[in-house]
Amino acid sequence: MSADHASEVKRSGHRNEYDFASLIGGQVNLGSHIDKKDVIDAQHRSHSVKAGTWWQIFLYGRERLRTNTIFQGLGQIADIMIACIDAYPPDRAKYLADPLAAKERLQPHMRRLRSELINPRTFQAFLNKALFDGGNADYLSIFLGPASAPVDDKRFHIFHKDDVVSALAADVTLRNSKARRKGEMDDQKVTFLSKLHRKNIGEIEDRHDGAVHYREMKFRLNAQSVFDILTASIANTKQARAQATTYGRAARLFR
């Protein structure tokens, strides 16, 4: 992603946050959003607001993983991710001079990461941390259209964090990536295979494709696929507002 594209994505995200806040009578959290609290509603409940085609759930460097207490409490996940990062030399020029060596060093760590995450309790805790910062956000509020749409045309879908974690954990099977074309290598990512869609809907990988985000761990999910999984598995839909629909445990949100 170019710097200009990344900047536009960020601006679009803020636009959706303000539009969502206005629709529910809430306020945009003007902090850094590292705790996933994008919007605070009138009852002081927090919403992580997601839009766009792909959601970047996190992009963490070595120091962030080393010092994040919640990640450090998830078994060996933080240490393994750090090992993935350390498979690449600090000097990107050295990586570019011999990329295959770094990718070979990465393979066993990506296999270990998948092995650690397939423990059901660990995986649910990981999803809770990644999507909701360990419970600091209460709801996932999704808009699937373009951020440029008029606010009157936007419809948000609101899910409780516990329903989201349970639905994704039940649907996803974790795999290691396999080479698909010449020059690629196996076991460079942990991929999220959806039972519903029968395809990968997300991945955890080590960013090394550019100087700005070199040696960072990225987790992303496909928006439409996640929405389909949530709506297929979570009942009790309620039209809470003209432009807001709640699902499952979130149905108690607006009364």
Salt bridges, closest charged atoms under 4 A:
GLU8 OE1 - ARG11 NH2 2.80
GLU17 OE1 - HIS14 ND1 3.31
GLU17 OE2 - HIS33 ND1 3.71
ASP19 OD2 - LYS154 NZ 2.64
ASP38 OD1 - HIS33 ND1 2.76
ASP41 OD2 - ARG45 NE 3.08
ASP41 OD2 - HIS47 NE2 3.05
GLU63 OE2 - ARG66 NH2 2.50
ASP86 OD1 - ARG62 NE 2.97
ASP86 OD1 - ARG215 NH1 3.70
ASP133 OD1 - LYS129 NZ 2.41
ASP162 OD2 - HIS160 ND1 3.85
ASP162 OD2 - ARG249 NH1 3.82
ASP163 OD1 - ARG249 NE 2.90
GLU184 OE2 - ARG181 NH1 2.75
ASP187 OD2 - ARG111 NE 2.70
ASP187 OD1 - LYS178 NZ 3.27
GLU203 OE1 - LYS189 NZ 3.25
GLU203 OE2 - ARG220 NE 3.09
GLU205 OE1 - LYS189 NZ 3.79
GLU205 OE2 - LYS218 NZ 3.58
ASP209 OD1 - ARG207 NE 2.71
GLU216 OE1 - HIS213 ND1 2.75
ASP228 OD2 - HIS197 NE2 3.59
